[in-house]
Amino acid sequence: MESSTDNNRDKFLIGVVGVCASGKSTLIEGLTGHGYRARHIAQEHSYVKDMWKRTTNPDILIFLDVTFEESLKRRLSHAREHAHLNLDTTPLSIGEVLERVLTFIEMGYSQTKPGA
């Protein structure tokens, strides 16, 4: 059974705003796949407070947020997965980081190129 929303999905515009790596592109892809008109509003680097309204003026405005830490994890996940060495530097001094990396290199490491 179709709802009235099913018949009107392309009649209104959904604007998606949010911080980097919050999932804007993924959400838009999903909404579009369900027949909705959705548009990314690139406001995260703008000083114009109502950029969303000036550029798109959507019928529905969605704001996505994510912590800075999670944003970094998402953006760096591919490199983390393919790294030869993952090193948590939180408890280490600069000298200790260098020492551990030098030890890793000099003790031999998998010579497979990252991502191969």
N, C-alpha and C positions, 0 to 999 in steps of 0.2 A: 504494500500500500504506500503510495507516494504522499508525502506531506506537502503542505504549501511551500515549505522551504525548498524542497527538491525542485519545484517548478521555477523558483525565483533565484536560484543560486547565482546566475550570471547577471542578475538585475542590479546588484549592489557591489560596491568595491570595498575590499578589506585592506586596510593599510597596516603594515607591520613595521614597528620601530623597535630598536633595542640596542644594547651594548654589543660590542664585538664578541663573536663566538657564543651568542645567547641562543642560537638556533633559528634565526630569522629565515635563512634560505631553505632550511629543512622544512619549517612550518609552511612557507609559501608553496613549496613543491607539493606538500601533502594536501593543502587546501585546493590548489590547482587541480591535482589529481582527483579530487572529489567534486570538481565542476565549479568551484568558486573562482571569482576574479580577485586575486590578491597581489599586492605590490609592495616591494621593499621600499621604504622611505629612508634614504641615507641621511639621517640626521645626527648620527653619533659624533660626527666631526664638525658640526656646524654650530655657530653661536646664535643662529636665528631660532628663537624659542618655538615659533609656530611654523617651522619649516614644513612639518607634516601637513599642515593645513594649506599652506601656500602652494606646495608642489603637487599634492595629490587630493586633498580634501576628501578623505574616504568616508564611506557611510558607517563603517565600523573601524575603530582604531585599536590595535593590539600592541601592547608594550611588553617586550621580553627582557628580563633581567637575569643576570648570572653574576656570581662573585668573581672578583679579579682572579683568584686562585684557580677556580674552575675554568675560566676563560683561557688561562695560560695552559692548563692541562689539555684542553681540547685542541688548541692550536699547535701544541708540541707533541701530541700523542704519536704521530707517525714516526717522528725522529726518535722518540723514547723507545718505541717498539723495535726499531732497527739498530739501536746503538750497540756498540761493542761493550761499552761500559756505562752503567747507570750509577751515578755517584751522588748520594745525598750529602750536600756540603753544609747542611745546617749546623752540625756540631764541630765542623772542621775549620781550622785556620787556613789562610791562603797557602801557607807553606805545606800544610798537610794535604791539601787538595793536589798541589803540584807533585808532592812525594808519591801519593797513591796513583796518580796518572802515569808518572814515570815508571813506577814499579809494574804497573799493568802492561805498559808498552814493552819494557825490557824483559819481562818474564815470558813474553810471547802471548799472543792473542790470536783469536780466530782471524785468519787473513781473508776471510770472505768479506767482500765489500758490502757496506750497509745497503739494505734493500735488495740484495741479489737473491 
